[in-house]
Amino acid sequence: MTIMSPNHKFSLMAWVEKVLLEKIAKQLPANSIVVEIGTYLGGSASILACANPNISVHSYDLYDDFDYDGFNGTNYQTLALGKNSKRTLENVMKVIEQYPNIILHKVLLDSQLEWTQGPIDFLFHDGKHTNPTLQKDLDFWNQYLSPNGLIALHDYRPYLPEYHDLRWPDVEKEVGRLTSGKNFKIINLIQSLVVLQKCC
């Protein structure tokens, strides 16, 4: 039975993608570390944290003033934060306050990341979909990914026509780069959520 976080409605993912994310979280051993790139309103982080209270979810975002509601034609931000509220770390923290296993981090675009928490078990990337930022993110976190660890990338749609608005060429490029050798293999693809596993 699926017990989805009520905050799932603030995640910019299809239902089947949310269910896959929840399934991955449930299968992670206790004390696993998850890193999410692209917090938005905390919807996906809440799905992960609710599905498995025994994992830690470190979620990174710019918390800039980009109007995602206008971009997506939705009012998620207003629903989550209230009318005229800004998408700040402090405001998003209120949305996810029922999940103490979520740790929010504010970063600057293309800033030098630091990590001292040890190996990570799952990287969920739904941040900037273009290079060089995407490649830098993946290369940075890959060095901390545990053997058999997972990477999931959102908005992977190589099945759409070449010039479709919903295609992100650099997401496809990075999936191809990671799987071109023997280090990663695709283990799942549902709608636009692709899951890679690190091979030992």
N, C-alpha and C positions, 0 to 999 in steps of 0.2 A: 504494500500500500504506500502511495506517495503522500508524504506530509510535507508540503512545500511551504517555505517561509512566506508569510503574507507580503513581504517586501519584494517578492518575485515580480510583481507588477511594475516595479521601477527598473527592471532589467530590459535592455533593448535586444532581447533574444526571443526567438520563437519558442512556443511551449515545449516542443520535442527537444530543443537544445537545452532548455532549462532542466528537463528531466534527465538528460544525459549528464549534465554537470552535477546534478544531485546524486546520480548513481556513482559517478567517479568519487565524489566526496565520501559516500557511505563505505566504499571499498578501501579507503585509505586506513592504514593502521593507526592506532592511538599515538598521539604525539607527532604525527606527521606535520610538516610545514608546507603551506600553500602560499604561493605568491601570485597576486593578481595585478596586472597592469591595466589600469583604466577602471577606477572605482565608479565613476558617474554618480549615481545616487545610492550606491550600496546594495543594489538589488541582487547582483550575482554573488557578491561576498556574503550576503544574507542566506542565499540558497546553499552555499557551501557550508557556512557555519551552522546553519540549522540542521542540515543533513547529518553532520558529524560534529557534535560538541567537543570531541576529543582531539580535534586538529586546531592548529593556529592558522589564521588567514591574514597575511600581510598584504594590504591593498594600497596601491600607489596611484596617485592622480595629480594633475596640475592644479585642480580647483581654480580654473580660469573662468572668465566671464562669457565663454562661448555659449551661444544660445542653442542648446541642443533641442529644446522644445520647438523652436522655429524651424530648425533643420529637419526634424523628423515629423513635423506636423502634429505633434502631440502636446499634452500638458503634463507630462510626468513630473517635471520639476515643481510645478505648482502643487500637484497632488502630494508630493513627498515633503516639500519644505514649506508650503503655504504661499499665498499670493505675495509677489514682489520680494520674496526671499532669495538671497544669493546662494549659489552652490559653493559654500565654503566648507572647509574641513569640519569646523565646529557644527555647522548645520547638518551635514551628512552624518556626523557622529550621533546626533540625536535620533536619526532614522534607524541606525543599527545598534542603538544602546542596549537592546535586549540580548545581544550576542557579544559577551565579553571575550570571546575567542577571535574577534576581528580587531586587527590593529591597523589604523589608517596612517598613511604617510603622505605628506605633501612634498612634491618635487618640482624643480624647474625644468623646462624643456631642454633636453640635451645636457642636463647637469650630470656630473660624475656621481654615479651611485656607489653606495657602500653597503656591505653586508657582512655581518659577523655572527649570524645565528646558526651557522653550520649548514649541512646539506638540506636542500629542499626536495620535496617529493612530487610536487605538481606545480607547474607554471601555467596560468591561464592568462593569455594575452588578448586584450580587447581594447588596447590603447591606440596610439598612432599607427595607421596602417601603411605608412609610406617609409621608404628608406631615405636617409641612412638611419633614422631613429629606430625603426623596427628591427633592422639587422643588429644594431648596437644593443638593443634590449635583449634580443635572443642570445647573442654571444655572451653578454655579461652573465645572464642567469644560467645559461647552459653549464658554465664552469662550476656551478654549485648544485646542479641537478644530480640526484642520487642515481646509482645504477638501477635500471628499469623504471626510472622516473618518467613522468608524463608531461607533455606540453600540449596544450589545446590553444588553437587560434580561431577566433571568430571572423566571420565574413570571408570565408574561403569558398569561392564559387566558380571554379574553372569550367563548370558545365554550362554556364550562361554564354550568350553570344559575346564575341570579343569586345565590342564597344558598349556593352550594357552598363548602365549607371551603377549597378550594384557589384560590379567586379572591381577587385582591388589587386592589380597586377603584382604589387610587391609582396602581398600576402602569399600569392601563388608562388612567386619567385623564392621566397624564404622557405616555404614548405618543400619545394623542389630541391633547394640547396641542402637542407637538413637531411632529406631522405635520399640524396644522390649517392652517398657512400653507405657504409655499414653501421653508422652510428644511430640512426633513427629509422623507424618504420611506422607507417600509418596503421593504426589499429581500429579506428572508428571514424566515420563521417556521417553526420546527420544534418541535413539541410545545409547550413553554412558553418557548422562547428566541426573542425577536424582535430583529431586526437593522435598525437605521435607518442611512441614509446622509445626511450633511450635503450639502445642495445649494448650489452656488456662486451 
